[in-house]
Amino acid sequence: MTKVRIEMNGAGIRALLKSPGVQADIEARTNAVAAAAGGGEDFLPSVYIGKTRVRGSVITATKTGRELEATDLALTRAIDAGR
């Protein structure tokens, strides 16, 4: 039996996780989640490049958005739109 040794290229992986392609994908996913939750001013997507990777989030930005999440779970139910 032959053993296979795999060496990960850490610098390459970090570059990939911060690449424009990954950033575009995360942006598309956060936009889809925000739109599925109701969009508009109530749910705002944001994407930023962190120390090790691109990160995205969708927040409730208004009182109406917070109420929609509290009563109908609008943002929680919209998570699948980002898959």
PDB file of N, CA, C and O in Angstrom:
ATOM      1  N   MET A   1       0.850  -1.179   0.000  1.00  0.00           N
ATOM      2  CA  MET A   1       0.000   0.000   0.000  1.00  0.00           C
ATOM      3  C   MET A   1       0.893   1.238   0.000  1.00  0.00           C
ATOM      4  O   MET A   1       1.854   1.314   0.766  1.00  0.00           O
ATOM      5  N   THR A   2       0.581   2.192  -0.844  1.00  0.00           N
ATOM      6  CA  THR A   2       1.353   3.418  -0.967  1.00  0.00           C
ATOM      7  C   THR A   2       0.726   4.513  -0.118  1.00  0.00           C
ATOM      8  O   THR A   2      -0.486   4.723  -0.154  1.00  0.00           O
ATOM      9  N   LYS A   3       1.552   5.201   0.637  1.00  0.00           N
ATOM     10  CA  LYS A   3       1.063   6.328   1.431  1.00  0.00           C
ATOM     11  C   LYS A   3       1.188   7.599   0.604  1.00  0.00           C
ATOM     12  O   LYS A   3       2.157   7.792  -0.130  1.00  0.00           O
ATOM     13  N   VAL A   4       0.206   8.443   0.736  1.00  0.00           N
ATOM     14  CA  VAL A   4       0.199   9.718   0.040  1.00  0.00           C
ATOM     15  C   VAL A   4       0.352  10.819   1.075  1.00  0.00           C
ATOM     16  O   VAL A   4      -0.360  10.853   2.079  1.00  0.00           O
ATOM     17  N   ARG A   5       1.276  11.703   0.821  1.00  0.00           N
ATOM     18  CA  ARG A   5       1.480  12.823   1.730  1.00  0.00           C
ATOM     19  C   ARG A   5       0.985  14.094   1.039  1.00  0.00           C
ATOM     20  O   ARG A   5       1.371  14.398  -0.090  1.00  0.00           O
ATOM     21  N   ILE A   6       0.139  14.814   1.731  1.00  0.00           N
ATOM     22  CA  ILE A   6      -0.414  16.045   1.183  1.00  0.00           C
ATOM     23  C   ILE A   6       0.103  17.205   2.014  1.00  0.00           C
ATOM     24  O   ILE A   6      -0.029  17.213   3.238  1.00  0.00           O
ATOM     25  N   GLU A   7       0.684  18.171   1.350  1.00  0.00           N
ATOM     26  CA  GLU A   7       1.132  19.385   2.022  1.00  0.00           C
ATOM     27  C   GLU A   7       0.259  20.539   1.562  1.00  0.00           C
ATOM     28  O   GLU A   7       0.119  20.796   0.367  1.00  0.00           O
ATOM     29  N   MET A   8      -0.321  21.222   2.523  1.00  0.00           N
ATOM     30  CA  MET A   8      -1.186  22.352   2.210  1.00  0.00           C
ATOM     31  C   MET A   8      -0.333  23.607   2.020  1.00  0.00           C
ATOM     32  O   MET A   8       0.645  23.831   2.732  1.00  0.00           O
ATOM     33  N   ASN A   9      -0.725  24.399   1.059  1.00  0.00           N
ATOM     34  CA  ASN A   9      -0.058  25.661   0.791  1.00  0.00           C
ATOM     35  C   ASN A   9      -0.841  26.747   1.534  1.00  0.00           C
ATOM     36  O   ASN A   9      -1.811  27.293   1.007  1.00  0.00           O
ATOM     37  N   GLY A  10      -0.414  27.053   2.753  1.00  0.00           N
ATOM     38  CA  GLY A  10      -1.137  27.999   3.599  1.00  0.00           C
ATOM     39  C   GLY A  10      -1.309  29.366   2.974  1.00  0.00           C
ATOM     40  O   GLY A  10      -2.390  29.953   3.045  1.00  0.00           O
ATOM     41  N   ALA A  11      -0.258  29.878   2.365  1.00  0.00           N
ATOM     42  CA  ALA A  11      -0.342  31.203   1.736  1.00  0.00           C
ATOM     43  C   ALA A  11      -1.344  31.182   0.585  1.00  0.00           C
ATOM     44  O   ALA A  11      -2.094  32.138   0.391  1.00  0.00           O
ATOM     45  N   GLY A  12      -1.354  30.099  -0.169  1.00  0.00           N
ATOM     46  CA  GLY A  12      -2.290  29.974  -1.283  1.00  0.00           C
ATOM     47  C   GLY A  12      -3.730  29.892  -0.810  1.00  0.00           C
ATOM     48  O   GLY A  12      -4.623  30.486  -1.414  1.00  0.00           O
ATOM     49  N   ILE A  13      -3.954  29.159   0.263  1.00  0.00           N
ATOM     50  CA  ILE A  13      -5.302  29.035   0.814  1.00  0.00           C
ATOM     51  C   ILE A  13      -5.781  30.386   1.333  1.00  0.00           C
ATOM     52  O   ILE A  13      -6.925  30.774   1.094  1.00  0.00           O
ATOM     53  N   ARG A  14      -4.913  31.099   2.039  1.00  0.00           N
ATOM     54  CA  ARG A  14      -5.294  32.429   2.537  1.00  0.00           C
ATOM     55  C   ARG A  14      -5.605  33.381   1.383  1.00  0.00           C
ATOM     56  O   ARG A  14      -6.553  34.162   1.456  1.00  0.00           O
ATOM     57  N   ALA A  15      -4.806  33.312   0.322  1.00  0.00           N
ATOM     58  CA  ALA A  15      -5.058  34.168  -0.840  1.00  0.00           C
ATOM     59  C   ALA A  15      -6.393  33.810  -1.490  1.00  0.00           C
ATOM     60  O   ALA A  15      -7.130  34.696  -1.923  1.00  0.00           O
ATOM     61  N   LEU A  16      -6.701  32.528  -1.557  1.00  0.00           N
ATOM     62  CA  LEU A  16      -7.966  32.090  -2.146  1.00  0.00           C
ATOM     63  C   LEU A  16      -9.150  32.592  -1.321  1.00  0.00           C
ATOM     64  O   LEU A  16     -10.141  33.066  -1.877  1.00  0.00           O
ATOM     65  N   LEU A  17      -9.047  32.487  -0.007  1.00  0.00           N
ATOM     66  CA  LEU A  17     -10.150  32.895   0.865  1.00  0.00           C
ATOM     67  C   LEU A  17     -10.405  34.403   0.831  1.00  0.00           C
ATOM     68  O   LEU A  17     -11.465  34.861   1.255  1.00  0.00           O
ATOM     69  N   LYS A  18      -9.442  35.170   0.332  1.00  0.00           N
ATOM     70  CA  LYS A  18      -9.605  36.619   0.231  1.00  0.00           C
ATOM     71  C   LYS A  18      -9.737  37.076  -1.224  1.00  0.00           C
ATOM     72  O   LYS A  18      -9.737  38.278  -1.490  1.00  0.00           O
ATOM     73  N   SER A  19      -9.849  36.152  -2.152  1.00  0.00           N
ATOM     74  CA  SER A  19      -9.841  36.474  -3.577  1.00  0.00           C
ATOM     75  C   SER A  19     -11.124  37.181  -4.013  1.00  0.00           C
ATOM     76  O   SER A  19     -12.157  37.073  -3.351  1.00  0.00           O
ATOM     77  N   PRO A  20     -11.051  37.906  -5.133  1.00  0.00           N
ATOM     78  CA  PRO A  20     -12.234  38.591  -5.657  1.00  0.00           C
ATOM     79  C   PRO A  20     -13.375  37.628  -5.988  1.00  0.00           C
ATOM     80  O   PRO A  20     -14.544  37.983  -5.838  1.00  0.00           O
ATOM     81  N   GLY A  21     -13.050  36.421  -6.435  1.00  0.00           N
ATOM     82  CA  GLY A  21     -14.090  35.442  -6.743  1.00  0.00           C
ATOM     83  C   GLY A  21     -14.873  35.025  -5.512  1.00  0.00           C
ATOM     84  O   GLY A  21     -16.099  34.930  -5.554  1.00  0.00           O
ATOM     85  N   VAL A  22     -14.172  34.778  -4.421  1.00  0.00           N
ATOM     86  CA  VAL A  22     -14.837  34.417  -3.166  1.00  0.00           C
ATOM     87  C   VAL A  22     -15.623  35.618  -2.655  1.00  0.00           C
ATOM     88  O   VAL A  22     -16.734  35.464  -2.149  1.00  0.00           O
ATOM     89  N   GLN A  23     -15.062  36.792  -2.783  1.00  0.00           N
ATOM     90  CA  GLN A  23     -15.758  38.006  -2.347  1.00  0.00           C
ATOM     91  C   GLN A  23     -17.065  38.177  -3.130  1.00  0.00           C
ATOM     92  O   GLN A  23     -18.096  38.510  -2.546  1.00  0.00           O
ATOM     93  N   ALA A  24     -17.025  37.952  -4.437  1.00  0.00           N
ATOM     94  CA  ALA A  24     -18.232  38.072  -5.260  1.00  0.00           C
ATOM     95  C   ALA A  24     -19.275  37.026  -4.858  1.00  0.00           C
ATOM     96  O   ALA A  24     -20.470  37.319  -4.826  1.00  0.00           O
ATOM     97  N   ASP A  25     -18.822  35.815  -4.554  1.00  0.00           N
ATOM     98  CA  ASP A  25     -19.738  34.751  -4.141  1.00  0.00           C
ATOM     99  C   ASP A  25     -20.409  35.096  -2.815  1.00  0.00           C
ATOM    100  O   ASP A  25     -21.622  34.940  -2.678  1.00  0.00           O
ATOM    101  N   ILE A  26     -19.644  35.556  -1.854  1.00  0.00           N
ATOM    102  CA  ILE A  26     -20.197  35.926  -0.550  1.00  0.00           C
ATOM    103  C   ILE A  26     -21.170  37.095  -0.702  1.00  0.00           C
ATOM    104  O   ILE A  26     -22.220  37.129  -0.061  1.00  0.00           O
ATOM    105  N   GLU A  27     -20.809  38.049  -1.555  1.00  0.00           N
ATOM    106  CA  GLU A  27     -21.692  39.191  -1.801  1.00  0.00           C
ATOM    107  C   GLU A  27     -23.020  38.734  -2.408  1.00  0.00           C
ATOM    108  O   GLU A  27     -24.081  39.203  -1.997  1.00  0.00           O
ATOM    109  N   ALA A  28     -22.968  37.829  -3.375  1.00  0.00           N
ATOM    110  CA  ALA A  28     -24.190  37.310  -3.996  1.00  0.00           C
ATOM    111  C   ALA A  28     -25.048  36.571  -2.973  1.00  0.00           C
ATOM    112  O   ALA A  28     -26.272  36.704  -2.973  1.00  0.00           O
ATOM    113  N   ARG A  29     -24.411  35.799  -2.109  1.00  0.00           N
ATOM    114  CA  ARG A  29     -25.153  35.042  -1.096  1.00  0.00           C
ATOM    115  C   ARG A  29     -25.813  35.963  -0.070  1.00  0.00           C
ATOM    116  O   ARG A  29     -26.970  35.753   0.295  1.00  0.00           O
ATOM    117  N   THR A  30     -25.093  36.975   0.394  1.00  0.00           N
ATOM    118  CA  THR A  30     -25.691  37.884   1.380  1.00  0.00           C
ATOM    119  C   THR A  30     -26.823  38.695   0.752  1.00  0.00           C
ATOM    120  O   THR A  30     -27.834  38.962   1.402  1.00  0.00           O
ATOM    121  N   ASN A  31     -26.652  39.085  -0.505  1.00  0.00           N
ATOM    122  CA  ASN A  31     -27.730  39.803  -1.201  1.00  0.00           C
ATOM    123  C   ASN A  31     -28.967  38.927  -1.343  1.00  0.00           C
ATOM    124  O   ASN A  31     -30.088  39.408  -1.179  1.00  0.00           O
ATOM    125  N   ALA A  32     -28.774  37.640  -1.649  1.00  0.00           N
ATOM    126  CA  ALA A  32     -29.900  36.711  -1.797  1.00  0.00           C
ATOM    127  C   ALA A  32     -30.635  36.526  -0.474  1.00  0.00           C
ATOM    128  O   ALA A  32     -31.865  36.488  -0.447  1.00  0.00           O
ATOM    129  N   VAL A  33     -29.899  36.414   0.608  1.00  0.00           N
ATOM    130  CA  VAL A  33     -30.522  36.259   1.928  1.00  0.00           C
ATOM    131  C   VAL A  33     -31.308  37.520   2.286  1.00  0.00           C
ATOM    132  O   VAL A  33     -32.442  37.435   2.756  1.00  0.00           O
ATOM    133  N   ALA A  34     -30.709  38.677   2.065  1.00  0.00           N
ATOM    134  CA  ALA A  34     -31.397  39.942   2.381  1.00  0.00           C
ATOM    135  C   ALA A  34     -32.670  40.086   1.550  1.00  0.00           C
ATOM    136  O   ALA A  34     -33.704  40.509   2.066  1.00  0.00           O
ATOM    137  N   ALA A  35     -32.600  39.737   0.269  1.00  0.00           N
ATOM    138  CA  ALA A  35     -33.782  39.835  -0.593  1.00  0.00           C
ATOM    139  C   ALA A  35     -34.863  38.854  -0.150  1.00  0.00           C
ATOM    140  O   ALA A  35     -36.044  39.201  -0.136  1.00  0.00           O
ATOM    141  N   ALA A  36     -34.473  37.641   0.208  1.00  0.00           N
ATOM    142  CA  ALA A  36     -35.443  36.639   0.655  1.00  0.00           C
ATOM    143  C   ALA A  36     -36.098  37.036   1.974  1.00  0.00           C
ATOM    144  O   ALA A  36     -37.242  36.666   2.236  1.00  0.00           O
ATOM    145  N   ALA A  37     -35.381  37.781   2.796  1.00  0.00           N
ATOM    146  CA  ALA A  37     -35.922  38.216   4.085  1.00  0.00           C
ATOM    147  C   ALA A  37     -36.890  39.377   3.926  1.00  0.00           C
ATOM    148  O   ALA A  37     -37.678  39.652   4.831  1.00  0.00           O
ATOM    149  N   GLY A  38     -36.844  40.047   2.813  1.00  0.00           N
ATOM    150  CA  GLY A  38     -37.732  41.180   2.593  1.00  0.00           C
ATOM    151  C   GLY A  38     -37.028  42.353   1.952  1.00  0.00           C
ATOM    152  O   GLY A  38     -37.672  43.264   1.431  1.00  0.00           O
ATOM    153  N   GLY A  39     -35.697  42.333   1.989  1.00  0.00           N
ATOM    154  CA  GLY A  39     -34.900  43.356   1.324  1.00  0.00           C
ATOM    155  C   GLY A  39     -35.180  44.761   1.803  1.00  0.00           C
ATOM    156  O   GLY A  39     -35.494  44.992   2.971  1.00  0.00           O
ATOM    157  N   GLY A  40     -35.062  45.692   0.879  1.00  0.00           N
ATOM    158  CA  GLY A  40     -35.294  47.091   1.204  1.00  0.00           C
ATOM    159  C   GLY A  40     -34.299  47.599   2.237  1.00  0.00           C
ATOM    160  O   GLY A  40     -33.152  47.157   2.286  1.00  0.00           O
ATOM    161  N   GLU A  41     -34.749  48.516   3.045  1.00  0.00           N
ATOM    162  CA  GLU A  41     -33.899  49.100   4.084  1.00  0.00           C
ATOM    163  C   GLU A  41     -33.907  48.269   5.366  1.00  0.00           C
ATOM    164  O   GLU A  41     -33.095  48.498   6.263  1.00  0.00           O
ATOM    165  N   ASP A  42     -34.823  47.306   5.451  1.00  0.00           N
ATOM    166  CA  ASP A  42     -34.984  46.548   6.690  1.00  0.00           C
ATOM    167  C   ASP A  42     -33.851  45.547   6.931  1.00  0.00           C
ATOM    168  O   ASP A  42     -33.448  45.331   8.074  1.00  0.00           O
ATOM    169  N   PHE A  43     -33.341  44.939   5.869  1.00  0.00           N
ATOM    170  CA  PHE A  43     -32.282  43.936   5.989  1.00  0.00           C
ATOM    171  C   PHE A  43     -31.120  44.329   5.091  1.00  0.00           C
ATOM    172  O   PHE A  43     -31.264  44.367   3.869  1.00  0.00           O
ATOM    173  N   LEU A  44     -29.991  44.617   5.676  1.00  0.00           N
ATOM    174  CA  LEU A  44     -28.840  45.099   4.923  1.00  0.00           C
ATOM    175  C   LEU A  44     -27.705  44.074   4.907  1.00  0.00           C
ATOM    176  O   LEU A  44     -27.231  43.640   5.957  1.00  0.00           O
ATOM    177  N   PRO A  45     -27.275  43.692   3.691  1.00  0.00           N
ATOM    178  CA  PRO A  45     -26.126  42.798   3.588  1.00  0.00           C
ATOM    179  C   PRO A  45     -24.823  43.599   3.650  1.00  0.00           C
ATOM    180  O   PRO A  45     -24.774  44.749   3.214  1.00  0.00           O
ATOM    181  N   SER A  46     -23.789  42.995   4.184  1.00  0.00           N
ATOM    182  CA  SER A  46     -22.475  43.640   4.143  1.00  0.00           C
ATOM    183  C   SER A  46     -21.414  42.564   3.960  1.00  0.00           C
ATOM    184  O   SER A  46     -21.542  41.443   4.452  1.00  0.00           O
ATOM    185  N   VAL A  47     -20.372  42.935   3.244  1.00  0.00           N
ATOM    186  CA  VAL A  47     -19.253  42.037   2.968  1.00  0.00           C
ATOM    187  C   VAL A  47     -17.977  42.806   3.260  1.00  0.00           C
ATOM    188  O   VAL A  47     -17.836  43.961   2.857  1.00  0.00           O
ATOM    189  N   TYR A  48     -17.051  42.171   3.956  1.00  0.00           N
ATOM    190  CA  TYR A  48     -15.776  42.825   4.215  1.00  0.00           C
ATOM    191  C   TYR A  48     -14.666  41.780   4.246  1.00  0.00           C
ATOM    192  O   TYR A  48     -14.906  40.597   4.487  1.00  0.00           O
ATOM    193  N   ILE A  49     -13.469  42.241   4.000  1.00  0.00           N
ATOM    194  CA  ILE A  49     -12.316  41.352   4.016  1.00  0.00           C
ATOM    195  C   ILE A  49     -11.690  41.425   5.399  1.00  0.00           C
ATOM    196  O   ILE A  49     -11.200  42.472   5.822  1.00  0.00           O
ATOM    197  N   GLY A  50     -11.715  40.305   6.090  1.00  0.00           N
ATOM    198  CA  GLY A  50     -11.126  40.217   7.412  1.00  0.00           C
ATOM    199  C   GLY A  50      -9.650  39.869   7.315  1.00  0.00           C
ATOM    200  O   GLY A  50      -9.057  39.914   6.237  1.00  0.00           O
ATOM    201  N   LYS A  51      -9.073  39.526   8.440  1.00  0.00           N
ATOM    202  CA  LYS A  51      -7.649  39.202   8.486  1.00  0.00           C
ATOM    203  C   LYS A  51      -7.332  37.942   7.690  1.00  0.00           C
ATOM    204  O   LYS A  51      -6.290  37.860   7.041  1.00  0.00           O
ATOM    205  N   THR A  52      -8.230  36.960   7.740  1.00  0.00           N
ATOM    206  CA  THR A  52      -7.933  35.682   7.092  1.00  0.00           C
ATOM    207  C   THR A  52      -8.877  35.307   5.964  1.00  0.00           C
ATOM    208  O   THR A  52      -8.568  34.397   5.195  1.00  0.00           O
ATOM    209  N   ARG A  53     -10.016  35.973   5.838  1.00  0.00           N
ATOM    210  CA  ARG A  53     -10.986  35.595   4.810  1.00  0.00           C
ATOM    211  C   ARG A  53     -12.011  36.692   4.591  1.00  0.00           C
ATOM    212  O   ARG A  53     -12.092  37.659   5.348  1.00  0.00           O
ATOM    213  N   VAL A  54     -12.793  36.513   3.530  1.00  0.00           N
ATOM    214  CA  VAL A  54     -13.913  37.408   3.270  1.00  0.00           C
ATOM    215  C   VAL A  54     -15.069  36.965   4.164  1.00  0.00           C
ATOM    216  O   VAL A  54     -15.331  35.772   4.315  1.00  0.00           O
ATOM    217  N   ARG A  55     -15.742  37.928   4.743  1.00  0.00           N
ATOM    218  CA  ARG A  55     -16.865  37.620   5.626  1.00  0.00           C
ATOM    219  C   ARG A  55     -18.095  38.394   5.184  1.00  0.00           C
ATOM    220  O   ARG A  55     -17.988  39.505   4.665  1.00  0.00           O
ATOM    221  N   GLY A  56     -19.237  37.814   5.388  1.00  0.00           N
ATOM    222  CA  GLY A  56     -20.477  38.483   5.031  1.00  0.00           C
ATOM    223  C   GLY A  56     -21.510  38.324   6.119  1.00  0.00           C
ATOM    224  O   GLY A  56     -21.496  37.351   6.872  1.00  0.00           O
ATOM    225  N   SER A  57     -22.403  39.287   6.195  1.00  0.00           N
ATOM    226  CA  SER A  57     -23.489  39.215   7.165  1.00  0.00           C
ATOM    227  C   SER A  57     -24.687  39.987   6.635  1.00  0.00           C
ATOM    228  O   SER A  57     -24.563  40.845   5.761  1.00  0.00           O
ATOM    229  N   VAL A  58     -25.841  39.662   7.185  1.00  0.00           N
ATOM    230  CA  VAL A  58     -27.063  40.402   6.894  1.00  0.00           C
ATOM    231  C   VAL A  58     -27.631  40.801   8.251  1.00  0.00           C
ATOM    232  O   VAL A  58     -27.801  39.961   9.135  1.00  0.00           O
ATOM    233  N   ILE A  59     -27.921  42.085   8.404  1.00  0.00           N
ATOM    234  CA  ILE A  59     -28.421  42.565   9.688  1.00  0.00           C
ATOM    235  C   ILE A  59     -29.806  43.184   9.529  1.00  0.00           C
ATOM    236  O   ILE A  59     -30.205  43.608   8.445  1.00  0.00           O
ATOM    237  N   THR A  60     -30.515  43.219  10.640  1.00  0.00           N
ATOM    238  CA  THR A  60     -31.769  43.966  10.670  1.00  0.00           C
ATOM    239  C   THR A  60     -31.388  45.415  10.926  1.00  0.00           C
ATOM    240  O   THR A  60     -30.794  45.734  11.956  1.00  0.00           O
ATOM    241  N   ALA A  61     -31.726  46.279  10.000  1.00  0.00           N
ATOM    242  CA  ALA A  61     -31.245  47.659  10.060  1.00  0.00           C
ATOM    243  C   ALA A  61     -32.282  48.654  10.557  1.00  0.00           C
ATOM    244  O   ALA A  61     -31.955  49.802  10.858  1.00  0.00           O
ATOM    245  N   THR A  62     -33.517  48.218  10.642  1.00  0.00           N
ATOM    246  CA  THR A  62     -34.576  49.138  11.073  1.00  0.00           C
ATOM    247  C   THR A  62     -35.428  48.478  12.146  1.00  0.00           C
ATOM    248  O   THR A  62     -35.325  47.278  12.398  1.00  0.00           O
ATOM    249  N   LYS A  63     -36.254  49.276  12.758  1.00  0.00           N
ATOM    250  CA  LYS A  63     -37.184  48.733  13.755  1.00  0.00           C
ATOM    251  C   LYS A  63     -38.120  47.725  13.094  1.00  0.00           C
ATOM    252  O   LYS A  63     -38.432  46.687  13.678  1.00  0.00           O
ATOM    253  N   THR A  64     -38.563  48.027  11.891  1.00  0.00           N
ATOM    254  CA  THR A  64     -39.442  47.110  11.169  1.00  0.00           C
ATOM    255  C   THR A  64     -38.740  45.777  10.906  1.00  0.00           C
ATOM    256  O   THR A  64     -39.341  44.713  11.057  1.00  0.00           O
ATOM    257  N   GLY A  65     -37.477  45.839  10.516  1.00  0.00           N
ATOM    258  CA  GLY A  65     -36.712  44.616  10.285  1.00  0.00           C
ATOM    259  C   GLY A  65     -36.569  43.792  11.554  1.00  0.00           C
ATOM    260  O   GLY A  65     -36.697  42.568  11.526  1.00  0.00           O
ATOM    261  N   ARG A  66     -36.306  44.460  12.656  1.00  0.00           N
ATOM    262  CA  ARG A  66     -36.191  43.750  13.936  1.00  0.00           C
ATOM    263  C   ARG A  66     -37.524  43.124  14.334  1.00  0.00           C
ATOM    264  O   ARG A  66     -37.565  42.009  14.855  1.00  0.00           O
ATOM    265  N   GLU A  67     -38.617  43.853  14.082  1.00  0.00           N
ATOM    266  CA  GLU A  67     -39.941  43.303  14.390  1.00  0.00           C
ATOM    267  C   GLU A  67     -40.269  42.108  13.502  1.00  0.00           C
ATOM    268  O   GLU A  67     -40.820  41.115  13.976  1.00  0.00           O
ATOM    269  N   LEU A  68     -39.930  42.199  12.207  1.00  0.00           N
ATOM    270  CA  LEU A  68     -40.161  41.075  11.293  1.00  0.00           C
ATOM    271  C   LEU A  68     -39.373  39.841  11.724  1.00  0.00           C
ATOM    272  O   LEU A  68     -39.875  38.720  11.635  1.00  0.00           O
ATOM    273  N   GLU A  69     -38.159  40.040  12.182  1.00  0.00           N
ATOM    274  CA  GLU A  69     -37.363  38.909  12.665  1.00  0.00           C
ATOM    275  C   GLU A  69     -37.940  38.363  13.963  1.00  0.00           C
ATOM    276  O   GLU A  69     -38.004  37.146  14.143  1.00  0.00           O
ATOM    277  N   ALA A  70     -38.355  39.224  14.854  1.00  0.00           N
ATOM    278  CA  ALA A  70     -38.870  38.782  16.152  1.00  0.00           C
ATOM    279  C   ALA A  70     -40.202  38.054  16.020  1.00  0.00           C
ATOM    280  O   ALA A  70     -40.438  37.072  16.724  1.00  0.00           O
ATOM    281  N   THR A  71     -41.073  38.518  15.133  1.00  0.00           N
ATOM    282  CA  THR A  71     -42.410  37.928  15.037  1.00  0.00           C
ATOM    283  C   THR A  71     -42.511  36.828  13.986  1.00  0.00           C
ATOM    284  O   THR A  71     -43.193  35.827  14.203  1.00  0.00           O
ATOM    285  N   ASP A  72     -41.840  37.002  12.849  1.00  0.00           N
ATOM    286  CA  ASP A  72     -41.982  36.056  11.734  1.00  0.00           C
ATOM    287  C   ASP A  72     -40.707  35.276  11.418  1.00  0.00           C
ATOM    288  O   ASP A  72     -40.718  34.409  10.544  1.00  0.00           O
ATOM    289  N   LEU A  73     -39.626  35.566  12.107  1.00  0.00           N
ATOM    290  CA  LEU A  73     -38.320  34.947  11.809  1.00  0.00           C
ATOM    291  C   LEU A  73     -37.938  35.152  10.347  1.00  0.00           C
ATOM    292  O   LEU A  73     -37.438  34.234   9.697  1.00  0.00           O
ATOM    293  N   ALA A  74     -38.176  36.359   9.832  1.00  0.00           N
ATOM    294  CA  ALA A  74     -37.948  36.649   8.416  1.00  0.00           C
ATOM    295  C   ALA A  74     -36.503  36.383   8.003  1.00  0.00           C
ATOM    296  O   ALA A  74     -36.267  35.759   6.969  1.00  0.00           O
ATOM    297  N   LEU A  75     -35.560  36.833   8.768  1.00  0.00           N
ATOM    298  CA  LEU A  75     -34.148  36.655   8.420  1.00  0.00           C
ATOM    299  C   LEU A  75     -33.706  35.210   8.644  1.00  0.00           C
ATOM    300  O   LEU A  75     -32.967  34.655   7.831  1.00  0.00           O
ATOM    301  N   THR A  76     -34.145  34.613   9.717  1.00  0.00           N
ATOM    302  CA  THR A  76     -33.803  33.222   9.994  1.00  0.00           C
ATOM    303  C   THR A  76     -34.327  32.299   8.897  1.00  0.00           C
ATOM    304  O   THR A  76     -33.622  31.381   8.478  1.00  0.00           O
ATOM    305  N   ARG A  77     -35.532  32.525   8.434  1.00  0.00           N
ATOM    306  CA  ARG A  77     -36.114  31.690   7.375  1.00  0.00           C
ATOM    307  C   ARG A  77     -35.434  31.919   6.026  1.00  0.00           C
ATOM    308  O   ARG A  77     -35.501  31.061   5.146  1.00  0.00           O
ATOM    309  N   ALA A  78     -34.795  33.047   5.863  1.00  0.00           N
ATOM    310  CA  ALA A  78     -34.162  33.392   4.587  1.00  0.00           C
ATOM    311  C   ALA A  78     -32.759  32.818   4.435  1.00  0.00           C
ATOM    312  O   ALA A  78     -32.150  32.975   3.377  1.00  0.00           O
ATOM    313  N   ILE A  79     -32.233  32.163   5.454  1.00  0.00           N
ATOM    314  CA  ILE A  79     -30.856  31.667   5.405  1.00  0.00           C
ATOM    315  C   ILE A  79     -30.622  30.729   4.235  1.00  0.00           C
ATOM    316  O   ILE A  79     -29.563  30.778   3.610  1.00  0.00           O
ATOM    317  N   ASP A  80     -31.591  29.875   3.928  1.00  0.00           N
ATOM    318  CA  ASP A  80     -31.423  28.918   2.824  1.00  0.00           C
ATOM    319  C   ASP A  80     -31.181  29.597   1.488  1.00  0.00           C
ATOM    320  O   ASP A  80     -30.598  28.988   0.591  1.00  0.00           O
ATOM    321  N   ALA A  81     -31.610  30.835   1.332  1.00  0.00           N
ATOM    322  CA  ALA A  81     -31.400  31.547   0.068  1.00  0.00           C
ATOM    323  C   ALA A  81     -29.913  31.760  -0.216  1.00  0.00           C
ATOM    324  O   ALA A  81     -29.521  31.997  -1.359  1.00  0.00           O
ATOM    325  N   GLY A  82     -29.104  31.676   0.812  1.00  0.00           N
ATOM    326  CA  GLY A  82     -27.664  31.883   0.649  1.00  0.00           C
ATOM    327  C   GLY A  82     -26.886  30.609   0.367  1.00  0.00           C
ATOM    328  O   GLY A  82     -25.660  30.654   0.264  1.00  0.00           O
ATOM    329  N   ARG A  83     -27.541  29.511   0.243  1.00  0.00           N
ATOM    330  CA  ARG A  83     -26.849  28.232  -0.006  1.00  0.00           C
ATOM    331  C   ARG A  83     -26.564  28.021  -1.455  1.00  0.00           C
ATOM    332  O   ARG A  83     -25.989  26.998  -1.828  1.00  0.00           O
TER     333      ARG A  83
END
